[in-house]
Amino acid sequence: MNLSNLKPAAGSTKTRKRIGRGSGSGMGGTSTRGHKGAKSRSGYSKKIGFEGGQMPLQRRIPKFGFKNVNRVEYKAINIDVLQQIAETKKVDAIDMNVLAEAGFVSGKDLVKILGNGSISAKLTVSAHAFSKSAKAAIEAVGGNIVIL
């Protein structure tokens, strides 16, 4: 055995169909494209979503509502979570770094503190937004808020 007598295994390769090489080949004439119509012509390509003249899906199904491009998306954190962080980390100020370390936010998140739960620790809380109930609860226990 040497490089000159290597060949693929029997039946593993097929010869490609040579189309449009005369009527004697059996693939001449219309060259397997059938007779007439757009698909038989050169340069044919159907439009994306074309369904043979039937009303296409993107036109049958209507759109609803709208997306507000000016919407500001906040990561919501409740005050009971702040209480839990204060107890475990033993901190008196909670800011973005403390929340990121605890795994509640990532770098670019905007944070809004919500008033669900209860808080007993006197904390200085820094966030991008506060609900009225959260603001009242934090200030009621002697803490203060810092809006970033």
DSSP file (Angstrom, degrees, kcal/mol; ACC not computed):
  #  RESIDUE AA STRUCTURE BP1 BP2  ACC     N-H-->O    O-->H-N    N-H-->O    O-->H-N    TCO  KAPPA ALPHA  PHI   PSI    X-CA   Y-CA   Z-CA
    1    1 A M              0   0    0      0, 0.0     2,-0.3     0, 0.0     5,-0.0   0.000 360.0 360.0 360.0 131.9    0.0    0.0    0.0
    2    2 A N    >   -     0   0    0      1,-0.0     3,-1.3     0, 0.0     4,-0.1  -0.893 360.0 -84.7-147.4-179.9    1.3    3.5   -0.9
    3    3 A L  G >  S+     0   0    0     -2,-0.3     3,-0.9     1,-0.3    -1,-0.0   0.751 118.0  63.8 -63.0 -25.2   -0.1    6.9   -1.7
    4    4 A S  G 3  S+     0   0    0      1,-0.2    -1,-0.3     3,-0.0     0, 0.0   0.733 106.8  40.7 -75.5 -20.8   -0.6    6.1   -5.4
    5    5 A N  G <  S+     0   0    0     -3,-1.3     2,-0.3     2,-0.0    -1,-0.2   0.138  83.4 121.2-115.6  23.3   -3.2    3.4   -4.8
    6    6 A L    <   +     0   0    0     -3,-0.9    -3,-0.0    -4,-0.1     0, 0.0  -0.673  32.0 159.1 -80.2 137.7   -5.3    5.0   -2.0
    7    7 A K        -     0   0    0     -2,-0.3     3,-0.1     3,-0.0    -2,-0.0  -0.983  42.5 -88.1-152.4 158.0   -9.0    5.5   -2.8
    8    8 A P        -     0   0    0      0, 0.0     3,-0.1     0, 0.0     5,-0.1  -0.173  56.8 -83.9 -65.1 161.0  -12.2    6.0   -0.8
    9    9 A A    >   -     0   0    0      1,-0.1     3,-1.9     2,-0.1     4,-0.4  -0.257  59.0 -84.7 -62.6 151.1  -14.3    3.1    0.5
   10   10 A A  T 3  S+     0   0    0      1,-0.3    -1,-0.1     2,-0.1    -3,-0.0  -0.362 113.5   9.8 -61.4 128.8  -16.7    1.6   -2.0
   11   11 A G  T 3  S+     0   0    0      2,-0.2    -1,-0.3    -3,-0.1    -2,-0.1   0.430  97.3 107.1  84.2  -0.4  -20.0    3.4   -2.0
   12   12 A S  S <  S+     0   0    0     -3,-1.9     2,-0.3     1,-0.0    -2,-0.1   0.721  75.2  47.8 -85.7 -19.1  -18.8    6.3    0.1
   13   13 A T        -     0   0    0     -4,-0.4     2,-0.4    -5,-0.1    -2,-0.2  -0.917  65.7-160.2-121.7 149.6  -18.6    8.9   -2.7
   14   14 A K        -     0   0    0     -2,-0.3     2,-0.3    -3,-0.0    -2,-0.0  -0.941  23.6-117.7-123.4 147.6  -21.2    9.8   -5.3
   15   15 A T        -     0   0    0     -2,-0.4     2,-0.1     1,-0.1     3,-0.0  -0.663  39.4-110.9 -80.6 139.9  -20.6   11.6   -8.6
   16   16 A R        -     0   0    0     -2,-0.3     2,-0.5     1,-0.1    -1,-0.1  -0.372  32.1-102.2 -72.8 152.1  -22.5   14.9   -8.8
   17   17 A K        -     0   0    0      1,-0.1     2,-0.9    -2,-0.1    -1,-0.1  -0.621  31.1-145.3 -74.8 116.9  -25.5   15.3  -11.2
   18   18 A R        -     0   0    0     -2,-0.5     3,-0.4     7,-0.1     2,-0.3  -0.769  22.3-164.3 -90.9 107.2  -24.3   17.2  -14.2
   19   19 A I        +     0   0    0     -2,-0.9     9,-0.2     1,-0.2     7,-0.0  -0.646  59.8  19.6 -96.1 143.9  -27.3   19.3  -15.3
   20   20 A G  S    S+     0   0    0      7,-3.0     8,-0.2    -2,-0.3    -1,-0.2   0.864  77.0 128.2  74.1  37.4  -27.8   21.1  -18.6
   21   21 A R  S    S-     0   0    0      1,-0.4     7,-0.2    -3,-0.4     4,-0.1  -0.191  76.9 -66.8-118.7  40.0  -25.3   19.1  -20.6
   22   22 A G    > > -     0   0    0      5,-0.2     3,-1.0     1,-0.1     5,-0.6   0.004  52.6 -80.5  97.6 159.1  -27.5   18.0  -23.6
   23   23 A S  G > 5S+     0   0    0      1,-0.2     3,-1.1     2,-0.2     5,-0.2   0.768 119.6  67.5 -70.0 -25.3  -30.4   15.8  -24.2
   24   24 A G  G 3 5S+     0   0    0      1,-0.2    -1,-0.2    -3,-0.1    -2,-0.1   0.771  94.5  58.2 -65.0 -25.7  -28.3   12.7  -24.3
   25   25 A S  G < 5S-     0   0    0     -3,-1.0    -1,-0.2    -4,-0.1    -2,-0.2   0.684 104.8-127.9 -77.8 -16.9  -27.5   13.1  -20.6
   26   26 A G  T < 5S+     0   0    0     -3,-1.1    -3,-0.1    -4,-0.4    -2,-0.1   0.366  98.5  79.0  82.2  -5.4  -31.2   12.9  -19.6
   27   27 A M  S   <S+     0   0    0     -5,-0.6    -7,-3.0    -9,-0.2    -5,-0.2   0.020  72.7  96.0-120.2  24.1  -30.6   16.2  -17.6
   28   28 A G    >   +     0   0    0     -6,-0.3     3,-2.2    -8,-0.2     2,-0.6   0.047  62.5  46.0 -91.3-154.2  -30.7   18.6  -20.6
   29   29 A G  T 3  S+     0   0    0      1,-0.3    -2,-0.1     2,-0.1    -7,-0.1  -0.387 131.1   8.5  62.6-106.9  -33.7   20.5  -21.9
   30   30 A T  T >  S-     0   0    0     -2,-0.6     3,-1.5     5,-0.0    -1,-0.3   0.495  95.9-131.3 -86.0  -3.1  -35.3   22.1  -18.8
   31   31 A S  T <   -     0   0    0     -3,-2.2    -2,-0.1     1,-0.3    -3,-0.1   0.905  66.0 -56.3  53.4  49.1  -32.3   21.0  -16.6
   32   32 A T  T 3  S+     0   0    0     -4,-0.4    -1,-0.3     1,-0.1    -3,-0.1   0.537 118.1 107.7  64.7  12.3  -34.6   19.5  -13.9
   33   33 A R  S <  S-     0   0    0     -3,-1.5    -2,-0.1     1,-0.3    -1,-0.1   0.497  74.4-133.7 -96.0  -3.0  -36.4   22.9  -13.4
   34   34 A G        -     0   0    0      6,-0.1     2,-0.4     5,-0.0    -1,-0.3  -0.309  43.0 -43.3  78.3-170.8  -39.7   21.9  -15.0
   35   35 A H  S    S-     0   0    0     -2,-0.0     5,-0.1     0, 0.0    -5,-0.0  -0.830  91.1 -37.3-105.0 134.1  -41.6   24.0  -17.6
   36   36 A K  S    S+     0   0    0     -2,-0.4     4,-0.2     4,-0.1     3,-0.1   0.279  79.1 100.9  52.9-176.8  -42.1   27.8  -17.3
   37   37 A G  S >> S-     0   0    0      1,-0.1     3,-1.2     2,-0.1     4,-0.6   0.048  86.3 -72.2  86.1 163.1  -42.8   29.8  -14.2
   38   38 A A  G >4 S+     0   0    0      1,-0.3     3,-1.1     2,-0.2    -1,-0.1   0.851 127.2  59.7 -60.4 -37.4  -40.5   32.0  -12.0
   39   39 A K  G 34 S+     0   0    0      1,-0.3    -1,-0.3    -3,-0.1    -2,-0.1   0.703 100.7  55.7 -69.5 -17.8  -38.7   29.0  -10.6
   40   40 A S  G <4 S+     0   0    0     -3,-1.2    -1,-0.3    -4,-0.2    -2,-0.2   0.667  93.7  89.4 -84.4 -16.1  -37.5   27.9  -14.0
   41   41 A R  S X< S-     0   0    0     -3,-1.1     3,-1.0    -4,-0.6     2,-0.2  -0.404  84.1-106.4 -84.7 155.9  -35.9   31.2  -14.8
   42   42 A S  T 3  S+     0   0    0      1,-0.2    -1,-0.1    -2,-0.1    -2,-0.1  -0.502 102.7  28.8 -74.7 150.2  -32.3   32.3  -14.1
   43   43 A G  T 3  S+     0   0    0      1,-0.3     2,-0.2    -2,-0.2    -1,-0.2   0.563  83.5 154.7  79.5   8.5  -31.9   34.7  -11.2
   44   44 A Y    <   +     0   0    0     -3,-1.0     2,-0.3    -6,-0.1    -1,-0.3  -0.509   7.4 156.1 -73.7 133.4  -35.0   33.5   -9.4
   45   45 A S        -     0   0    0     -2,-0.2     2,-0.1     0, 0.0    -6,-0.0  -0.878  34.3-131.5-151.8 127.6  -35.1   34.1   -5.6
   46   46 A K        -     0   0    0     -2,-0.3     3,-0.1     1,-0.1     2,-0.0  -0.433  31.6 -99.8 -78.6 152.4  -38.3   34.2   -3.6
   47   47 A K    >   -     0   0    0      1,-0.1     3,-2.0    -2,-0.1     2,-0.2  -0.323  46.3 -92.7 -65.9 150.0  -39.0   37.0   -1.1
   48   48 A I  T 3  S+     0   0    0      1,-0.3    -1,-0.1     3,-0.0     3,-0.1  -0.475 114.8  15.3 -63.1 128.6  -38.4   36.2    2.5
   49   49 A G  T 3  S+     0   0    0      1,-0.3    -1,-0.3    -2,-0.2     8,-0.3   0.441  87.6 151.8  85.9   0.0  -41.7   35.1    4.0
   50   50 A F    <   -     0   0    0     -3,-2.0    -1,-0.3     1,-0.1     5,-0.1  -0.469  24.5-173.1 -68.3 132.2  -43.4   34.6    0.6
   51   51 A E  B >   -A   54   0A   0      3,-0.5     3,-1.2    -2,-0.2    -1,-0.1  -0.204  59.0 -81.8-122.2  40.7  -46.0   31.9    0.8
   52   52 A G  T 3  S-     0   0    0      1,-0.3     3,-0.1     2,-0.0    -2,-0.1   0.772  93.3 -48.7  71.2  26.4  -47.0   31.4   -2.9
   53   53 A G  T 3  S+     0   0    0      1,-0.4    -1,-0.3     0, 0.0     2,-0.1   0.156 107.2 127.2  96.3 -18.8  -49.3   34.4   -3.0
   54   54 A Q  B <  S-A   51   0A   0     -3,-1.2    -3,-0.5     1,-0.1    -1,-0.4  -0.411  81.4 -86.2 -63.9 148.5  -51.2   33.4    0.2
   55   55 A M        -     0   0    0     -3,-0.1    -1,-0.1     1,-0.1     5,-0.1  -0.429  56.6-121.0 -60.1 117.7  -51.2   36.3    2.8
   56   56 A P    >>  -     0   0    0      0, 0.0     4,-1.9     0, 0.0     3,-1.7  -0.176  15.1-110.4 -69.3 158.4  -47.9   35.8    4.6
   57   57 A L  H 3> S+     0   0    0      1,-0.3     4,-2.2    -8,-0.3    -2,-0.1   0.861 115.0  57.2 -53.9 -44.4  -47.7   35.2    8.3
   58   58 A Q  H 34 S+     0   0    0      1,-0.2    -1,-0.3     2,-0.2    -3,-0.0   0.672 114.3  40.2 -68.0 -14.2  -46.2   38.6    9.2
   59   59 A R  H <4 S+     0   0    0     -3,-1.7    -1,-0.2     3,-0.1    -2,-0.2   0.679 111.9  55.5-100.8 -24.2  -49.2   40.3    7.5
   60   60 A R  H  < S+     0   0    0     -4,-1.9    -2,-0.2     1,-0.1    -3,-0.2   0.890 100.4  63.3 -72.0 -39.7  -51.9   38.0    8.8
   61   61 A I  S  < S-     0   0    0     -4,-2.2    -1,-0.1    -5,-0.2     2,-0.0  -0.771  82.6-141.6 -94.6 119.6  -51.0   38.4   12.5
   62   62 A P        -     0   0    0      0, 0.0     2,-0.3     0, 0.0    -2,-0.1  -0.269  13.8-116.2 -76.0 164.4  -51.5   42.0   13.8
   63   63 A K        -     0   0    0      2,-0.0     2,-0.4    -2,-0.0     3,-0.0  -0.757  28.1-156.4 -96.5 147.3  -49.2   43.8   16.2
   64   64 A F        -     0   0    0     -2,-0.3     0, 0.0     0, 0.0     0, 0.0  -0.944  46.4 -13.9-124.6 147.0  -50.5   44.9   19.6
   65   65 A G  S    S-     0   0    0     -2,-0.4     2,-0.3     1,-0.0    -2,-0.0  -0.089  74.4 -99.3  68.1-164.1  -49.4   47.6   22.0
   66   66 A F        -     0   0    0      2,-0.0     2,-0.6    -3,-0.0    -1,-0.0  -0.983  15.2-118.1-153.9 160.1  -46.1   49.4   21.8
   67   67 A K        -     0   0    0     -2,-0.3     2,-0.7     4,-0.0     3,-0.0  -0.912  27.6-135.1-102.6 122.0  -42.6   49.4   23.3
   68   68 A N    >   -     0   0    0     -2,-0.6     3,-1.4     1,-0.2    -2,-0.0  -0.683  11.7-161.3 -78.7 114.2  -41.8   52.6   25.1
   69   69 A V  T 3  S+     0   0    0     -2,-0.7    -1,-0.2     1,-0.3    -2,-0.0   0.713  88.7  54.7 -70.4 -19.0  -38.3   53.5   24.0
   70   70 A N  T 3  S+     0   0    0      2,-0.1    -1,-0.3    -3,-0.0    -2,-0.1   0.347  77.5 130.9 -95.8   6.3  -37.8   55.8   27.0
   71   71 A R    <   -     0   0    0     -3,-1.4     2,-0.6     1,-0.1    -4,-0.0  -0.342  48.9-146.0 -63.0 137.0  -38.7   53.2   29.6
   72   72 A V        -     0   0    0     -2,-0.0     2,-0.6     2,-0.0    -1,-0.1  -0.933  10.7-148.9-105.8 120.3  -36.2   53.0   32.5
   73   73 A E        -     0   0    0     -2,-0.6    37,-0.5     2,-0.0     2,-0.3  -0.793  15.4-167.6 -95.4 119.7  -35.8   49.4   33.8
   74   74 A Y  E     -b  110   0B   0     -2,-0.6     2,-0.7    35,-0.1    37,-0.2  -0.788  23.9-127.3-105.9 149.0  -35.0   49.1   37.5
   75   75 A K  E     -b  111   0B   0     35,-3.9    37,-2.3    -2,-0.3     2,-0.4  -0.870  34.8-136.7 -89.0 117.7  -33.8   46.1   39.4
   76   76 A A  E     +b  112   0B   0     -2,-0.7     2,-0.4    35,-0.2    37,-0.2  -0.629  26.3 177.5 -85.4 130.2  -36.3   45.9   42.3
   77   77 A I  E     -b  113   0B   0     35,-2.4    37,-2.7    -2,-0.4     2,-0.1  -0.995  19.3-140.0-132.0 127.1  -35.0   45.2   45.8
   78   78 A N  E >>  -b  114   0B   0     -2,-0.4     4,-1.2    35,-0.2     3,-0.8  -0.430  22.0-116.4 -84.9 159.5  -37.2   45.0   48.9
   79   79 A I  H 3> S+     0   0    0     35,-1.4     4,-2.2    37,-0.4    38,-0.2   0.762 113.0  64.0 -69.6 -23.8  -36.3   46.5   52.3
   80   80 A D  H 3> S+     0   0    0     36,-1.5     4,-1.9     1,-0.2    -1,-0.3   0.829 100.9  52.9 -67.5 -28.0  -36.5   43.0   53.9
   81   81 A V  H <> S+     0   0    0     -3,-0.8     4,-2.4     2,-0.2    -1,-0.2   0.884 107.2  51.5 -68.2 -39.7  -33.5   42.1   51.6
   82   82 A L  H  X S+     0   0    0     -4,-1.2     4,-2.6     2,-0.2    -2,-0.2   0.905 109.4  50.2 -62.1 -41.7  -31.7   45.2   52.9
   83   83 A Q  H  X S+     0   0    0     -4,-2.2     4,-2.0     1,-0.2    -1,-0.2   0.910 110.4  49.9 -61.3 -43.3  -32.4   44.0   56.5
   84   84 A Q  H  X S+     0   0    0     -4,-1.9     4,-2.3     2,-0.2    -2,-0.2   0.901 111.5  47.8 -63.4 -42.6  -31.0   40.6   55.7
   85   85 A I  H  X S+     0   0    0     -4,-2.4     4,-3.0     1,-0.2     5,-0.4   0.912 110.0  53.2 -64.6 -42.7  -27.8   42.0   54.1
   86   86 A A  H  X>S+     0   0    0     -4,-2.6     4,-1.0     1,-0.2     5,-0.5   0.873 112.1  45.4 -60.9 -38.6  -27.3   44.3   57.1
   87   87 A E  H  <5S+     0   0    0     -4,-2.0    -1,-0.2    -5,-0.2    -2,-0.2   0.914 118.9  39.6 -71.3 -43.8  -27.6   41.3   59.5
   88   88 A T  H  <5S+     0   0    0     -4,-2.3    -2,-0.2     1,-0.2    -3,-0.2   0.912 126.4  32.9 -75.9 -42.1  -25.3   39.0   57.5
   89   89 A K  H  <5S-     0   0    0     -4,-3.0    -3,-0.2    -5,-0.2    -1,-0.2   0.622  97.1-134.6 -89.4 -13.8  -22.6   41.5   56.4
   90   90 A K  T  <5 +     0   0    0     -4,-1.0     2,-0.3    -5,-0.4    -3,-0.2   0.957  52.0 147.2  55.5  56.0  -22.8   43.7   59.6
   91   91 A V      < -     0   0    0     -5,-0.5    -1,-0.2    -6,-0.2     3,-0.1  -0.832  45.0-160.4-117.2 156.2  -22.9   47.0   57.6
   92   92 A D  S    S+     0   0    0     -2,-0.3    32,-1.9     1,-0.2     2,-0.4   0.411  81.5  54.1-113.8  -1.4  -24.6   50.3   58.4
   93   93 A A  E     -d  124   0C   0     30,-0.2     2,-0.6    -7,-0.0    32,-0.2  -0.994  65.0-164.2-133.3 128.7  -24.5   51.6   54.8
   94   94 A I  E     +d  125   0C   0     30,-2.8    32,-3.1    -2,-0.4     2,-0.2  -0.950  23.0 151.8-115.7 119.5  -25.8   49.8   51.8
   95   95 A D     >  -     0   0    0     -2,-0.6     4,-2.1    30,-0.2     5,-0.2  -0.620  61.5 -75.7-129.5-169.2  -24.7   50.9   48.3
   96   96 A M  H  > S+     0   0    0      1,-0.2     4,-2.4    -2,-0.2     5,-0.2   0.860 126.7  54.6 -61.7 -37.3  -24.3   49.4   44.9
   97   97 A N  H  > S+     0   0    0      2,-0.2     4,-2.4     1,-0.2    -1,-0.2   0.917 108.9  47.1 -64.2 -43.1  -21.0   47.7   45.8
   98   98 A V  H  > S+     0   0    0      2,-0.2     4,-2.0     1,-0.2    -2,-0.2   0.911 113.8  48.2 -64.6 -42.6  -22.5   45.9   48.8
   99   99 A L  H  X>S+     0   0    0     -4,-2.1     5,-2.5     2,-0.2     6,-0.8   0.871 112.1  49.6 -65.4 -37.5  -25.5   44.8   46.7
  100  100 A A  H ><5S+     0   0    0     -4,-2.4     3,-0.7     3,-0.2    -2,-0.2   0.901 110.0  50.3 -68.0 -41.6  -23.2   43.5   44.0
  101  101 A E  H 3<5S+     0   0    0     -4,-2.4    -2,-0.2     1,-0.2    -1,-0.2   0.881 108.9  52.0 -62.2 -38.7  -21.1   41.6   46.5
  102  102 A A  H 3<5S-     0   0    0     -4,-2.0    -1,-0.2    -5,-0.2    -2,-0.2   0.616 117.7-117.3 -74.5 -11.9  -24.2   40.0   47.9
  103  103 A G  T <<5S+     0   0    0     -3,-0.7    -3,-0.2    -4,-0.5    -2,-0.1   0.656  82.5 116.2  88.1  17.1  -25.2   39.0   44.3
  104  104 A F  S   <S+     0   0    0     -5,-2.5     2,-0.3     1,-0.1    -4,-0.2   0.762  78.0  21.5 -89.3 -25.7  -28.4   41.0   44.0
  105  105 A V        -     0   0    0     -6,-0.8    -2,-0.2    -9,-0.2     2,-0.2  -0.923  66.4-138.5-136.4 161.7  -27.2   43.3   41.2
  106  106 A S    >   -     0   0    0     -2,-0.3     3,-1.1    -3,-0.1    -6,-0.1  -0.582  45.9 -81.6-109.9-178.7  -24.6   43.4   38.4
  107  107 A G  T 3  S+     0   0    0      1,-0.2    -7,-0.1    -2,-0.2   -11,-0.0   0.832 121.9  35.3 -54.8 -45.6  -22.5   46.4   37.4
  108  108 A K  T 3  S+     0   0    0      2,-0.1    -1,-0.2     0, 0.0     2,-0.0   0.432  86.3 122.6 -96.9   1.7  -24.9   48.3   35.1
  109  109 A D    <   -     0   0    0     -3,-1.1     2,-0.5     1,-0.1   -35,-0.1  -0.341  55.9-138.3 -65.8 141.1  -28.2   47.7   36.9
  110  110 A L  E     -b   74   0B   0    -37,-0.5   -35,-3.9    17,-0.0     2,-0.4  -0.870  25.3-144.9 -93.5 134.2  -30.3   50.6   38.1
  111  111 A V  E     -b   75   0B   0     -2,-0.5    18,-1.5   -37,-0.2    17,-1.2  -0.854  17.9-172.6-111.1 134.4  -31.7   49.8   41.5
  112  112 A K  E     -bc  76 129B   0    -37,-2.3   -35,-2.4    -2,-0.4     2,-0.5  -0.993  18.8-141.0-121.2 128.8  -35.1   50.7   43.0
  113  113 A I  E     -bc  77 130B   0     16,-2.5    18,-2.3    -2,-0.4     2,-0.3  -0.778  20.1-162.4 -90.7 125.9  -35.8   50.0   46.7
  114  114 A L  E     -b   78   0B   0    -37,-2.7   -35,-1.4    -2,-0.5    15,-0.0  -0.732  22.5-123.4-109.5 158.7  -39.3   48.8   47.3
  115  115 A G        +     0   0    0     -2,-0.3     2,-0.3   -37,-0.2   -37,-0.1   0.119  60.8 129.7 -93.0  21.3  -41.2   48.7   50.6
  116  116 A N        +     0   0    0      2,-0.0   -36,-1.5   -39,-0.0   -37,-0.4  -0.613  66.2   8.5 -78.7 131.4  -42.1   45.1   50.9
  117  117 A G  S    S-     0   0    0     -2,-0.3     2,-0.3   -38,-0.2   -38,-0.1  -0.567  92.8 -71.6  99.4-165.4  -41.2   43.5   54.3
  118  118 A S        -     0   0    0     -2,-0.2     2,-0.4   -40,-0.1   -35,-0.2  -0.930  31.4-157.0-133.0 157.5  -39.9   45.2   57.4
  119  119 A I        +     0   0    0     -2,-0.3   -39,-0.1     1,-0.1   -40,-0.0  -0.996  18.7 166.3-135.0 138.4  -36.6   46.9   58.4
  120  120 A S        +     0   0    0     -2,-0.4     2,-0.2     2,-0.0    -1,-0.1   0.544  52.4  95.0-123.7 -17.4  -35.2   47.4   61.9
  121  121 A A  S    S-     0   0    0      1,-0.1     2,-0.9    21,-0.0    22,-0.1  -0.550  77.3-122.0 -80.4 141.2  -31.6   48.3   61.2
  122  122 A K        +     0   0    0     -2,-0.2     2,-0.3    20,-0.1    20,-0.1  -0.737  49.8 171.9 -82.9 106.5  -30.6   52.0   61.0
  123  123 A L        -     0   0    0     -2,-0.9    21,-1.8    15,-0.2     2,-0.6  -0.847  41.8-139.5-123.1 151.2  -29.1   52.1   57.5
  124  124 A T  E     -de  93 144C   0    -32,-1.9   -30,-2.8    -2,-0.3     2,-0.5  -0.957  33.4-165.0-102.3 113.5  -27.8   54.6   54.9
  125  125 A V  E     -de  94 145C   0     19,-2.3    21,-2.8    -2,-0.6     2,-0.5  -0.889  10.5-165.6-110.2 125.1  -29.2   53.3   51.7
  126  126 A S  E     + e   0 146C   0    -32,-3.1     2,-0.3    -2,-0.5    21,-0.2  -0.938  28.5 136.4-108.5 124.5  -27.9   54.4   48.3
  127  127 A A  E     - e   0 147C   0     19,-2.2    21,-2.8    -2,-0.5   -15,-0.1  -0.943  60.8-108.9-155.1 173.5  -29.9   53.6   45.2
  128  128 A H  S    S+     0   0    0    -17,-1.2     2,-0.3    -2,-0.3   -16,-0.2   0.768  97.6   4.7 -82.0 -27.0  -31.2   55.1   42.0
  129  129 A A  E     -c  112   0B   0    -18,-1.5   -16,-2.5    17,-0.1     2,-0.3  -0.991  59.8-158.4-155.7 155.7  -34.9   55.2   43.1
  130  130 A F  E     -c  113   0B   0     -2,-0.3   -16,-0.2   -18,-0.2     2,-0.2  -0.989  19.6-127.2-135.4 143.2  -37.1   54.6   46.1
  131  131 A S     >  -     0   0    0    -18,-2.3     4,-2.5    -2,-0.3     5,-0.2  -0.517  32.2-112.0 -80.8 161.4  -40.8   53.9   46.5
  132  132 A K  H  > S+     0   0    0      1,-0.2     4,-2.4     2,-0.2     5,-0.2   0.905 118.0  49.5 -60.0 -42.6  -42.7   56.1   48.9
  133  133 A S  H  > S+     0   0    0      2,-0.2     4,-2.2     1,-0.2    -1,-0.2   0.874 111.6  48.1 -67.8 -36.6  -43.3   53.2   51.3
  134  134 A A  H  > S+     0   0    0    -21,-0.2     4,-2.5     2,-0.2     5,-0.2   0.914 111.7  50.0 -67.9 -42.8  -39.6   52.2   51.3
  135  135 A K  H  X S+     0   0    0     -4,-2.5     4,-2.2     1,-0.2    -2,-0.2   0.924 113.0  46.7 -60.3 -45.4  -38.5   55.8   51.9
  136  136 A A  H  X S+     0   0    0     -4,-2.4     4,-1.7    -5,-0.2    -1,-0.2   0.897 112.8  49.4 -64.6 -41.5  -40.9   56.1   54.8
  137  137 A A  H  X S+     0   0    0     -4,-2.2     4,-1.0     2,-0.2    -2,-0.2   0.899 112.4  46.6 -66.9 -41.6  -39.9   52.7   56.4
  138  138 A I  H  <>S+     0   0    0     -4,-2.5     5,-2.2     1,-0.2     3,-0.4   0.919 116.0  44.8 -66.8 -43.7  -36.1   53.5   56.2
  139  139 A E  H ><5S+     0   0    0     -4,-2.2     3,-1.0    -5,-0.2    -1,-0.2   0.770 104.6  64.4 -72.5 -25.1  -36.6   57.0   57.6
  140  140 A A  H 3<5S+     0   0    0     -4,-1.7    -1,-0.2     1,-0.2    -2,-0.2   0.811 103.5  46.7 -67.7 -30.7  -38.9   55.7   60.4
  141  141 A V  T 3<5S-     0   0    0     -4,-1.0    -1,-0.2    -3,-0.4    -2,-0.2   0.321 128.3 -96.8 -93.7   8.2  -36.1   53.6   61.9
  142  142 A G  T < 5S+     0   0    0     -3,-1.0    -3,-0.2     1,-0.3    -2,-0.1   0.543  83.4 127.8  93.0   7.8  -33.7   56.5   61.8
  143  143 A G      < -     0   0    0     -5,-2.2     2,-0.3    -6,-0.2    -1,-0.3  -0.327  45.5-141.1 -85.9 174.9  -31.9   55.6   58.5
  144  144 A N  E     -e  124   0C   0    -21,-1.8   -19,-2.3    -2,-0.1     2,-0.3  -0.963   5.6-132.3-138.6 160.5  -31.4   57.9   55.6
  145  145 A I  E     -e  125   0C   0     -2,-0.3     2,-0.4   -21,-0.2   -19,-0.2  -0.812   7.2-160.9-114.2 149.2  -31.5   57.6   51.8
  146  146 A V  E     -e  126   0C   0    -21,-2.8   -19,-2.2    -2,-0.3     2,-0.6  -0.985  12.5-148.7-129.0 119.8  -29.2   58.7   49.1
  147  147 A I  E      e  127   0C   0     -2,-0.4   -19,-0.2   -21,-0.2   -21,-0.1  -0.788 360.0 360.0 -90.4 122.9  -30.5   58.9   45.5
  148  148 A L              0   0    0    -21,-2.8   -20,-0.2    -2,-0.6    -1,-0.1   0.464 360.0 360.0 -77.8 360.0  -27.7   58.2   43.0
